[in-house]
């Protein structure tokens, strides 16, 4: 049976997931498993392996997909626990590594402001925009990432060249920068040799041999395998060679290339002939007959290393570096016996195939289903080919595939010799030799028991400073019975010697170069700075790449990358296009400045109909986006409607009120459409008193009914006589008293001052308003006391304000509305200017699209419930109070109110801090008017940018009360709720259409 588990929005890099898959496959009871991200490419791998399920089909690219084939379902729990342990171990290692981590480019650049390199190991299908971002930020690129299109590679390399930057890659897994090993690289002693290589294991083989010969390498610059492609034109090779020619510590230049386009090869050789330093070059697959001018041409990687070391020591290049190989046997193998090569390194496999083909005239190399050579029984396989690594770890990391192949070929009676490489260094298996040794011994014993001859010839690509230790690895392989050669070339010669074949090389003379002479191109300041300093690297992807950088005194920070927009390629294209439009940032900044410059004053309390002319007749305002009818409303909003009808006297009793509502006799208008906001159901009728907040920046006014207190209240759907009587008192007493008090203050009460004070006292202005409510009382009580007004009514008002901890919430809502409506008069950019809920849908507006709403189904809050209630009693999210989060307070400023975090189920202070830090990620700035002491006096997050929401998948968190789903029961808890992602996605697409992007 096949079982599937989807872990939503849980991004891990592919290498870690391959290692996890390998661990899970070793569990007892697991037939097989595959753990990958839910990308389209990975779904094809699931399909090809017979593990594609309906759940996998629905997974998003940002989801981690776990598919397990097992006989019993209970094994899934074991798999999930092992997965948890594995990922926790990664987290611990990350913390212990001491490398700081960032969630985006801006954070990364702040952590490492002098960064000069970006190291990439992310899925190729998402890479091009990120690679370009690095270049635009002035960073050299080192891209282990592959599957970048040739068109993108050409464009990005041209851009890098124009900017004076090096683009190393794509598919560049090996490099040394200022003697620091980067990515899958060996630890090589520093020296005076500089290498430019279009081949990963080619660089590794040459550098490790140089090390063992006593030489050293200062730089090994990878270029990616296609750099010498005719269309790419060796952009990186040329820039790197020119730079090394001007780099004083480099005395010898080595160029390593897979088979190049002839025209490009000739251009590179012309450049090499004009540099001021001796050059060693190897173009794999060519068998040079002589050296030319300044360029010493090698046939094998070992020869290239040996020539480089001689030149680095000031010695003359020998005519011949080919060493005679002795047959360790007293006989040669039978004619029918053949050589099989099972390689983890593609270039090493190519070198082996080349040498065997030349020795036996087998017609050259092929590239077919992983085979490098397949002729007359002689086979060389590159086990790192895509056919073997789709959904599986590379054979340098995981020996499983190679062990299977060893057993397969060892059982073949025609196999006489099996060639192996054992590649060491950072990123490779911690002890590959010890993994291979048992199967080598087992295979030789099997052949012996069948009276067959079978030998293993191995080469170890590494140094004694590598984490695995070269000498130890070689000793382990020797103990298993394998012959161990000092280089890949010597291993191939030994394998052929066992067959009675000698591989020799003709002497090479130096011929004069008669081609064109020209000055070596100028090199940018940035490239020379790269070569003359220790690298400062932003590591985008595989976290283990930090290890070698830090150990050898480079600097790095981790960019914990994951695909933008959940991996949705359409949305990524839109985001990339928008991010290139600098005017959008300028527009957004202008919107944010209007929010910062807001000057909200509470100026009056008046009957709603006097300031909202739409409230003429049987009309009610409601919370949330349009359009909702009475039958569509949830219980609390329906109850509020009944209460409002009774309060206005449009009906004499509940049944009559319901009939009116059900008959459609009442018209409904969203509060937001008339510059108003309302809590929970938001129901506002003509005679309800509303507070008037004026934003004196431009005179924008906003309105909100007053807070009724707690218990049975209209906003939660209660409509008993007690509720209606309180509303009547608020109309007849509370409203007029406050209005009279406010008239004594010229210009009204400055709300910025109250908010600034209260936020330092623990309010966040959605769930906690006690400080602001008391400050408000402090402001108005003297005014009320001094008024010529009925003493009993003054006392009632002061007592009501004193015991209504949440009174200021409604003031804050009107404040937020006045700020947002002022800001959205500038109809540009993509800043959120409204967030609201009606119990069915959540709606947002953005600055650049005016009155247009973008909606998605609301979520139900999570939180803590009063005794006797649970989540099954909860009404879906409702109310206009999310205007507070819209302007940066409420859940956005959770860190300001540590006292409320546990009440809303958010945990302790650290959880509150985490929330505000997360909200900061989707905002463009901070509001300096409202600084938070518990956040190092940073201002509240301000300016929710829909691009950031869609890119990160982080939606605003809203603090909220939880209403019972039945009318009249009231508040049953408090908690938090997320704005649905769909609103922001729809807004982004609409804005893209508005801009003409799509």
N, C-alpha and C positions, 0 to 999 in steps of 0.2 A: 504494500500500500504506500501511496505517496501522500505526505503531509506537508502543508505549507503554512508558514507563519510570516506575516508582513509586519515589520517594525517601521511605522510611519516616521518620516523625517528623521531618519537615523543614518547619517552619511558616514561611511568609512571608506578609506582608500582601498583600491583593488588588491594590493599586495597583502594588507592585513587580512582581508576577507579570504584570500587564497590560503593563507596560513591557517586561518580559522577553519576553513573547509577541510584542510588536511588533518587537523586535530579531531574534528567531528567524525571524519571517516574512520578514525581509529577506535571509536567508541564501540563497545560490544553491543550488538543489536542493530547497528546502523549498516544497512546494505550499501548505501551510497548517499552522498549529500552534495548540495551545491549552494553556496552562499554568495550572493552578488547583489549589487545595486540594481534597481528595477529599470535600467535603461533599455532602449529598443535593441541595442546591440547585444546586451546580455540576455534579453528575452529570446533572441535567435539562438543563443548558446543553450538556454534551457530547452528550447524546442528541439534542437538537434540531438540533445542528450536524452530526450524523452521525459523531461522533468517539467515541461510547461503545463501549468494548471490554470484554472480560471482565475484564481487569486493572483497568480503571477501576471497574467494578462492585464489586470486592473492596476497593478502596482505603478507608482510614479517613479521617475528617475531618482528622486531623493529618498525613496524607501529602501530599507535593507530587506532583502528577500531570502528567507531560509526555506529550502526545500529538502525534505528528508524522505528517503525510501527505507521503510522498515516494516517488519511483520506486525509489530505491536505499537499502538498509539502512545502508550506510556513512555516510549523512548523519547518522544518530543519534549517532555519535561526535562529529561536529562540533557538533551541537546540545548535547550534554552538556558539551563543553569550553567552548562559549560561555556556557552556563548557569553553569558554575563561575566563569568570569571575571566575569560580571555580579554574582553573589552575593558574590564576593571584593571587588569594587569597593565594594559596599554596606558590607561589613565595614570596609574601610579608611576610607571616608567617616565611618562611625560613630565610629571611633577618633579620627580627626582632628577630629571635631566637639567632642570633649572633654566630651560629655554622659555622665554615669555611667548605667549600666544595671542594672536589677534584674529578677529572675525571678519575683517575687511581690509582693503588696501590702505585706507586712511589710518586705521589703528596700527597696521604693520609699519607704515612709514613713521608714525609717531614713536613706536617702540624702538625702531632702528633708523633714526633720521639720516644717518650717513650711509645707508644701504646703497650698494652699487651693483648687486646681482640678484636676480630672481630665479630660483631653482624650481622647476615645474615637474610634477609627477601626478597629473590629473588626467581624467579621461579625454582622449583626443577630440571627441565630438563636441566638447565644450571649450576647447583650449584656445582657439584663435583669438577671441575677444580678450581673454585674460593675458595672453602673450602680448597683445597689442597694448593693453593697459600698462604692462610693465615697461614697455618701450616708451610709452608716452610719459611715464614717470621718471624717465632718464635712467632706467636700469638695464644692464646687460642681461641677456636671457640665456639660461642653461636649461634646455628642455629635454628631460628624459621622456616626457610625454611624446607618444607617437600617434599615428593615425591622423596627423594633420595633413590636410590636402596639399598637393603640390602647388596649387594656385596660392593658397594661404602662405605656404613656406616662401615662395618667391616674393610675394608682396611684403611679408614681414621682414625678410632679410634685406630687401631694398630699403625699407623704412629704417631698419637698424643702421644700415650703412650711411644713409643720409643724416641720421642723428649722431653718427660717430660712436655707435654702440656695436658690440659683438652679439650675434645671435648664434649660440651654440646649440645645434639640434635642428629639427626635432629628432627624436629617437636617439638622443645622445645620453648614454647611461654612465659614461666614464669621463672623468676630468681631474686635472690637478691644476690648481691656481695658486701661485706663489707657494708651492710645495705643500699645499693643503689638499688632501684627498676629498673629492666631491662625488657623491652618489655611489655607484657600484665601482669602487676604485681601491687599488692596493696602496699600502703605505710604502712609499719609495723615498729613499734618502734624497735630500736636496742636492742640487748640483748645477751644472752650467749647460744642460741640454734642454732645449725647448722643442716640444712636439706639437704638430698639428695633425689630427687624425680624424678621418671619416670612417672610423671603425672602432667599436668599443673594446672587444677583446683583442683587437690588433694593438691598441694602445696598451692594454694590460700586459700582453705578452712582451712587447718591446720594453716597457718601463720596468717590468720585474727582472728581465734579463739584464738590463742596464744596472739595476740595483745589485744583482748578484755578482756582476763583473766589477763592482766597486765604483761605478759611476753614479751620477745623480741627475735628477730632473727638477727643473724649476717650474715649468709649465707643461701641461698636456691639455691642449685645447681641442675638445671634440667639436665636430662640425655637423654631425648627422650624416647618414649614409647617402643622401641624395645631393649633397652640396656640389659634387662634380657632375651632376646631371646637366645635360645640354641646356635646359631651360633655366636652371638655377645659376649656372655659370660660375661656380666656386666663389661665391661672394664672401663667405666666412673664411675659407682657406686663404684667399688673397689678403683679406684684412688682417688675419692672424699672422701670416708670414711676414707681411710688411711691419707689423708691430714687433715681432720677435727680432727682426733685423735691427730695429732701433732700441731694443732692450739690452742695456749694457751687460747684465749678468748672464745673458744667453750667448754662448760661444758657438754652439752647433744647433742647427735646425733639422728636425726630422719630420718628414711628411709621409703619412700612411693613408692609403686610399684603397677602397674597394674598386673594382674595375670602373674606370671613368669614361665619359664621353671623349672621343679622340680630340675633338676641337678644344674642349675645356682642358684636357690633359696638356695639350701643347701650350695653351695660355699659361697654365700653372708652371710648367717647366721653364717657359720664357722668363717668368717672374723670378723663379728660383735661380736662374742663371745670372740675374742682375742684383741679387742681394750681396751684402758685403761679407757674409759668413758662409762657411762650408755647409753643404746641405746633403742629407741622406734622404733618398726617396724610395718608397716601395709602392708600386701600383700592382696590387694583388692580381695574379693571373698572368702577368707579364714575366718573361724570362730574359732579362737584359743581357746583352753580350759584351757590353762595355760601359764605362762611366763617361759622362759628358761634361766637360768643363768644370764648373763649380758643383755639379750634382753627381753624387755617388749613388748609383742605382742598385738596389738590393733585390734578390729573388725571394728570400724568406725573411720572416720577421726576426729570426735570430740573427741573420746576417746584418739586417738594418741596425739592430742593437749593438752588435760588435763593432761595426764601422763607426757608429756614433761615439762609442766609448773611446776608441782609438783617437778620433779627431778631437774629442773633448780633452784628451790627455796630451794633445799636441803631437801625436804620432801620425805617421803616414798610413794611409789605407792600404791594407794588404790586397794582393791580387786575388786571393782565394781564402774564404773563411770556412769552406766545407770540411767537416771533420770526418775522418774514417770511423766507421762503426763496426765493432767486433760482434760476431755472432756468439751469444752466450751458450749456444747449444753445440754439440759435436756433429750436427747434421742439419740439413735443411728440410723444411716441410714438404710433404708430397705436393705434386702439381695441382691436384684438385682442391687443395686447401686455399682459402681466400682470406682477405683482410676485411674486417668490418670496423667502421669508425662510428662511435656513439658519443657525440660531442654536445656539450652544453653551450659552448662558445661558437657563434656562427662563423667568425673569421678564422678561428682555429680549424673548424670543420672544412672551410674553403681551402685553407692552406694544405690540409691533409689530402683533400680530394685532388687538388692541383698536382701535388707531388706524386701521388699514386698513379694518376692518369698519365702524367708525363713519363713515368718509369715504365708503364705497360702499354703506352699508346692507346688509351681507352677513349680518346675522342673529346676530352675536355669535360668541363663541369656542366651540371644541369641544375635547375631549381624546380623541383617537382615533388609536391606532397612531402616536403621536409628533406628530400634527398638532395645532396650536393653531388654525389656520384653514384651511379647504379649501372654497372656494365660488367659483363662476364663474371658475375658472382661477387665482384668487389663493390662494396657499398659504404658510403659515408653519409650519416644523417645528422642534420642540425636539429637537435631536440628542443631548441629554443624557437623553432619556427612556429608561426601562428597555429598550424594544424595541431600542434601538441600543447599549446599554452592557452587556448581559448577556455576561459573559466578555470584554469589551473595555474598553480605557481610555476614560475620559470624553473628549468632544471638546475640552475645554479642555487636555487633556494630549496627545492623539494626533489629528492632523488627518486620518487616513486616511478615516474615514467621510464627513467633510465634503467632502474632495476628490472622492470618488466622486459625492456628490450635486451638487457644482458642475458636474462634467462632464455628469452626467445632465440637469440643468436647462438648462445652457448649450446643449445640443444640441437642446432643444425650441424650435421656431421661434416659439412663442407667448410665450416668456419674453423680457421686455423689460428687467427690472431684477432683479438678485439682491442681496438685503440680507444683510449679514454683520456679526457682532460679533467682535471680537478682544479676549478678556479676558486681562488681564495680572495679575501678582501672584504671591505665593508659592504653590507647588503647581501652577501652570500650566506649559504648554510654555515652554521657555526662549526661543524666538523664533518664535511662531506666525505673526507677520506674514510672516516670510521663508519659511515653509512654504506659506502661502496665495498669496503674490505670483505665483509661476510659473504656477499653474493659473488665476489670474485673467487674467494676460496671455495665456496659451495660449487660453483660452475666448473672449476678446474678438477675438483674431486669427482664430480659427476662424469666428466669426460674421461678421467682416468679409469673409473669403474667400468666404462664402456670401451676401454682400450683405444681411446681417441686422444690425439694431441690437440691441446687448446692452450693458448698463451694470452696473457694480457700485457699490453704495453701502455703505460700511463705517463702523463706529464702533469706536473703541478705548476700552475700559473700563480705565482705569489712570491712573497718575501718573508723573511724571518720576523719582520715587524708587523705583519698582518695579524689580525685577531686570532686566526686559526693556526699560525706558525707554519711556515714552509717546511722546515726540517721535520717537524713532527708529522705533518701530513704525508710527506714522502716516505717516512719510516713506516707508517701504518700500512701504506699501499705495498711496500716491499714485503712486509711481514705476511701480507695476504697471499703472496706468491707472484705479484705482478712485477714486471721489469719497469723501472722508473727512469725515464730519460730527463736530461736537463732542459730540454726545450721541446716544443711541439715538432719542430723540424727533425730533431734527433730521434724523437719517438717514431715518426713516420719512417725514417731511414732504418731504424732498428726493426720495425715490423716487416719492412720489405727485405731486410737482410735475413730474417728468419725464413723467407721464401727463396733465399739465394740471390736476391737482386741487390745490386749496388747503385746507390744514388750519388752521383758525382756532379761537381760544378766545374765548368771551364774557367780558366783564369780570365779576369777582366782587366783590360788596360784603360787608361784615361785618354779619351779622344777630345780634341779641341772643339769648343763650341763656336759656331760661326753665325749664330742667329742674331737677332736685333738686340741692341743695347739701349737701355732707357733708365731713367731714375726710378727708384722704388717709390710707389705712391706715398703721399703724406699720411700720417696716422693721427687720429683725433686725440685730444687731451684725455678724454674719458677712457679710451682703450689703454693708453700708456699708464694712466693712474691705476687701472685694474691690474696691470702687470707689475707695477712697482709697489703695491701695498697688499696687505692681507685682505682677503675678500670679506665683505659684510653682506650676508646673504639672507634674503627673505625666502624661506622654504615653503613652497606652495604645494602641499600634498604629503608624501610619505614622511612621517615625523622622524623615523630612524635616520634620515639623511643628516639631521642636525648633529648626530653623535661625532662623526669624524671631523666635522667643521670645528666644533667647540673644543674637542680634544687637542687638535693641532693649532689652536690659538687663532682661529678665525672667529667671526662673530655671526650669530644667526638669530632670527626670530621665526616663529612658526605662524604661518597664515593658515588657520584651520578652515580650508576652503570646502565649500560644497556647492553644487550647481545652483545658480540663481533660478528663481521662479520655479523651484521644485523640478528643474530640468526641462520645463516646457520650452521647446525651441522657438515657437512663435513668440512667446513672451520675452524670451532672451533676446531675440532679434529686435523687438520693440524697445526693450531697455537699452540695448547697445546703441540703437539709433538716437534715443532720447538723451543718453548720457554724452553723446557727441555734440549735442545742441547746447552750447554754453548759455544761450539766452534763457533756457528753462531755469537754470540755477539763479540767474539774475532776477527773473520774475519771482521765483520762490522767495528769494531774499527780500524782495520788496513786500510781499505778503507778510512775511515774518516780521519785518520792521513795523508794519502797521499794527500787528498784534502786540509787539513790544511797546509801541508808543501810545497804546490805548490809555485813556483817562476816564475810567468808569466812575460815575457818581450816582448814588441813590438820590433821586430828586423828588419823588412823589409816590403816593399810593392812591389809586383812583379806581372807580368801577371800570371793568374791562371795556364795556361798550363805548366809553368816552374816548378811548385811544385806539380801539380796534373797530373800525366802522363795519367790518364784515359781520360783527355780532349784532345783527339787526333781525329780530324775529327768532324763530326756533332754530338756532344755530349753536353747535357745540364745537369747540376746538379739541383736538386729540393729539396725543403724542405719536411720534413716529413718522415714517414717510407715507405718502399717499399710495394708493387709495384703499381705504378699508371701510367696509360697511358694518352696521351693527351685528348682523349674523356672523360675520367673520371675526369679530373681536373675541378675545379671550375673556374668561370670567371676570377678572378684576376690572377691565375696561368697561365691560357691559354694566357691572355694578356701579361704577362711577357715573355712567350715563344715566342710570336710573336715579341716582342721588341728585345729579344736577337738574334733571327734569323736576323732581320733587322740590328742590331748593328754589327753582325759578317759579314754581306754582303752575307749571304747564299741565300738571296732572295732580289729582287729589290723593292717589295711592299707588302702590307698587304695580298692581296689575294694569292700571290705566297707563302708567308710564311705560311699561313693557309693550303694551299694544301700540302706543304711539311710535315707539322705537322700531318695533318689528314691521310696522306699516310704512316705514320710511318717511314719517312726517318730520323727522329731525334731520337737518343738513349737517354734514361733518366737514371740517376743514383742518388740515394739519396746523398745529401751533406755529411751526417754522415758516409757514406761508404768510403769516401776519406779524412777523418779528417777535414772536412769543415762543416760550418753551414751558413745558409742564411736566411735573414729576410723575413717575409710574404711568397710569392711564393718561395723564396730562389733560384730563377733561376740564375745560374752562368754559364758563357760561357768562352771559352778558353782565350780570350783576355781581359777579365775584370780584373782589378787589384784587388788583394786580399792582405789583411794585414796578416802578418805572426807573430803569437805569439808563442814564445818558452817557454815551462815550463822547467826551468833550473834544476828542481829537477832530471829529467832523460832525458831531451832533447826532450820530446814529443812536436811536432809542430801541430798547428791548423790554419785554414784559414777562412777568411770571407771577402766578398766584402765590399766596403766602403759605408757609409750612403750617400744617394743622396740628403738629405734635405727633404723638405715638398712640398706639391702640387702634380703636375702630375709627378709621379715617377714610375719606372719600378716595384718596389717591390709590388705595389698595382695594377699592371696590365696595367699601361699606356704605350703606345708605339708610341706616336706621334713623329714628327721630333724633337720637343723640348726635349723629353726624350732621344732619341738616340743621339742627339747632346751633351747633358750633359754627357752621358756615354762615348762618344768619348773624351770629355774634361778631364774626370776623368782618362781615359786611357793614354792620351797624356800629361797631365799636372799635375793633382793632384797626381796621383800615383808616377810618377818620382820625383816630388819635395819632397814628403814625404820620399821616399826611400833615396834620397840624404841627407835629414836632419837626418834621423836615422843613416846613416853611420857615422855621426860625433860623435855619442854617443857610446862609447865602450860597447858592450854587449846589447845595446838597452835601451828602456825606461822601468823602473821598474813600472809595472802596479799595483802591490800590494800597492804601495805608493799612487798612484792616487786614487785608490778605497778607501783606508782607509781614505784619506782626504775628498773625496767627500761624503762619507756616513755620515760624521758628518755635512755636509752642506746641507743635505736634498735630496740626490739622493737615489733611490733604484735600478737604473741601468736597468730598463726595460722601464717604461713609463717616468721616469724623469732622465735625464743625463746631465742637464745643468751645474752643478758644475764640473763634471768630464770632460765634453767637454771643459770648460774654463781652467781647470787645464792643460789639454792636450795642448790646444793652448798656454798657458803660457810656457810649456816645449818646444814646437817646434818652436814658433815664433822667438825667438832669433837665433835659428839654421838656420831657413829659411832666415832671414834677412842677416845673415853673409855669406850666400852661394854666390859663383860666378855663378849667374844664371840670366836668363832674368828677369828684374825688374817687368815687367807687369805680368808675370806668378806668381812671388812670391806674388805680391799684390793680385792677383785673389785667390790664395790658402788661404792666411791669411784671406781675406774677407769671403770666403766660410766657413772656419772653425769657424769664429766668429759668423756667423749667423745660423749655423747648430747646434741647441741645442742638437739634438739626435745623433751627430756624434759618441759619445763614446759608444752608444748602440752596434754597430757592433764590436768595440774593446772588449767590455765586452763579447759579444757572442763568439769571438775567444778565449778569456781568459777562459771562462767557458768550452769550448770544450777542451782546452789544459789541464785543471785541471781534467775533467772527463775522458778523454782518458788515462791520466797517471794513475788515480786511478783504472780504470777498467782493467789494465794489471794484477792486483791481482785478479784472477778469483775465488773469494770466496765470500760468504756472499750474502746478499739480499738488498744492497743499490742501489738505482736508479742511473744509470750513463748516462741516456739520456731521455729526454722528447721532443717530436716533433709532428707536425701536418701538414697534407697535404691538409686540406680542406674537406677530406672525413674521414680519420682515424687519431686517436691519437695513437702514439706508444711510448713505453718505453723499455729500456734495464735495466738489473740489473747486478751487478758485478759478481755474481756467475754463470751466464749463457752466458757470452761472447757476441757474435754478435746477439743472438736471439732476435727477436722483439715480443712484445705482444701488440696487438692493439684492439681498440674498436672505434665505431663511435664517431666523434668529437662532442662537444657541440657548440652552438652559443653564443658568448659573451653577457653579460648583461652590460649595461653602459649608458653613456650619448651620445647623437647624436648631430651633428652639425645642425644648422638651416636648415629645409627642408628635413631632413632625419629621419627615424625611424627604429625600429627593423625589419620591413619587407624588408628593403634594405640591411640588414647585410649578409655578407658572413659567412659561418661556420668557426670555428677557424682554423687558418693556420699559419705556420711558424716554423722555428727552434729556434726562440728567447726564447722559454721555457728552453733553456739550462741555462739561467740566474737563473730561479727558481730551476733547477736541482742542482746548486751549492750554493743555499741558498740566492740569492738576488731576485730582482723583487718583485713579490707578496709575497714571503716568508718574505721579509724585509719591508713590507708595513709601519710599524711603523717608519721607517727611513725617510719617505717622506710624512709628513702630508700635504704638499702643493699639492700633487697629488691625495690624497684620494678622494676629491670631484670631481675632473676631471674624475676619472674612476668610479664614481657613488658609491663609498664605504662609503660616509658619512664624518664624521669628525675624529678627532684624536682618540676618544674612539673606533670607528669602526676599524681604522687602527691597534690600539693596540690589539683589539680582534682578528683580522686576524693573526697577527704575533704570538700571544699566541696560536692560534689554529694550526698554521703551526709548532710551536715548539713541539706540541704533536706527530707529525708524524716523527720527526727527532731524531737522537740519540745523537746529541751534538751541540755545537756552534763553530763558527769559530772565534778564538780570534784575527785574523788579521783585522777583519772588525767589530769593536764595534759600537753600536748605542747609542748615548747619550740619545735619547728619550725613550730608553728601559733599563734605568739604566745601560748603558754601557755593556749590554750583547752583545756577538757576534751574527752575523747572524745565523739563524737555519741552521744546516748542517747535511747531511746524511739522506735522505728520506728512511725510512725502510718500505718495502712493507708489512711487518707484522703489523706495526702500522697503515698503511693506511687501510688494510683490517679489522683489529680488531676494529678500531674506526669508520670506514666509512667516515673519513675525507680525502678528496683528495686534492692535491696541488692546490692552487689558483694562477692563472697566470694573471698578468697585461698585457694588449694587446691593440694594436690599432684595430679598427674595419674597415675592408675593405668593400667597396660596392660589392655586389655579381656580378655586371657586370664589365667586364674588362674596365680599363681606367678611371673609375669615381674617384677612389682613396679612401683615408681615409674619413670615414663619422662619426667617433666617436672614443671613447676610453672607455675601461671598463675592466671587469675581466671575467675570464672563469674558470670553474673547469675541471681538468683532469677527464676523465670518470673512474669510479670505475672498470669497466670491465677489463681494462688493468692490474691492480694490482692483481685482482682475478686470471686472467689467469697466471700471472707471479708466484704467490704464488703456484698454483697447479703444474706448471711446475717445480718449484724449489723443491717442496715436492717429485715429481717423481724422480728428479735428486738425491735427498738425500736418496731415497728408503723408504720414509715414506708411500707412496701410490703406 
